[in-house]
């Protein structure tokens, strides 16, 4: 019961953080190019996570070559490939298309969880996924001009696939490592592999002198969005079935729309509230029954004691 609650809270928090992240990113990216910002984010995030790791002394276990390869793979597929595809895809299409296509991540996550983790695709899980997809499509609204951005759209779908793959391998790594270790090493390796792209990018870009707003935005992206967001997502995937946890990804476009309304003056249509209600229903459908089972088991065990 506690695992389900903590997992749901962690995943909701991660997706909500990323939804609000677009406000800060939109401002900072006007001054700092994407790959350079990625490296800065990862550098700050690594410092935060490794400091916590040292403080909590959770990094004492010896790692084999297989362990290092798994952590390296997580850094590559999650923090280099996925984020790079998102940047490139949005640049070749638009933010609206990017929001819609990256929100297809849970579909691929459920499939990968079935193939790699052997998780069953139950009727309840399939119905919840269908409800959530319907809800997020209503929130974002179908972009009829998507065909004009074919290359960008394909790359964005690849970003969704790679993030789903990352989430599954995080679940595998969680059998041996803490979420703190997985996130810290993954981000660190992602930073190392993104650095050559930053060097290439800076050959044709001159960085501005930082002001207070840029510094605040960078610190927020590094500490909250990177260290915090990735940690909470990995922690949630550790505690819940990958297929069930995937549905919480839909909080990202919801919170992104909400922050756009609150901070950027963007309007919210009736579709937002209809889609929001459908997405919440999908999460209730897939989590209430398992939660009840765990609660009953918990009460029975407590009574037996």
C-alpha angles and dihedrals in degrees: 000000000000091000092054093048094045092045093050091047093049094049093045090050093048095049091045091051090052091047090056092041092078091070092059093039092051090058100040094046089063087070107024123048118240104253091044090051090049092055092047091049092049092046093054092042092051092052091051095046097043090048089054090045092053092045093051092038093223097138100076100110118104114242126220126214088260090054093051091048091052092050090045090050091051090052092048102044097035109032102028108027100035098044092042091051090049092053094045094042094051090046091054094044125012140275092261093057090043093055092050098046098042087052087068088075095104091059092059092039091058090049094048090046088055095047100039105023096031092231113165120244099224125193089249092053093047092049091049092050092050091049092049093049090051091049096049091046090054092048095050095030120223112283106225090191093062091108088066088066101046097147093045091047092053091050091049091053088051088053090054091049094049093048090051089051090050092053091053093050090047086058090052093047091049089070088072109016136049119249087248092059095044093050096041096050093038092055092043093053090043089055092051093049093046093050096083089055089051091052090050091047095050092055088078100028132074114206117225124235106272119249129193095270094050092049092049090048093050093048090049092050093046100043106028105025099034108029095027101035097045092043094051092046092050091045091051092049088051092055101041139044109275092234093052094041091052091072091067088067087079089073088075099074090038094056091039090057091045094051090046088056095045100041108020100037094242116157126244118216129205087262090070093059094042091049091045091054092049093049092049089049090052091054092047091051094053100039108036098071096047089045091052091050092050091046092051091048091048093051092047092052091047091050091049090055 
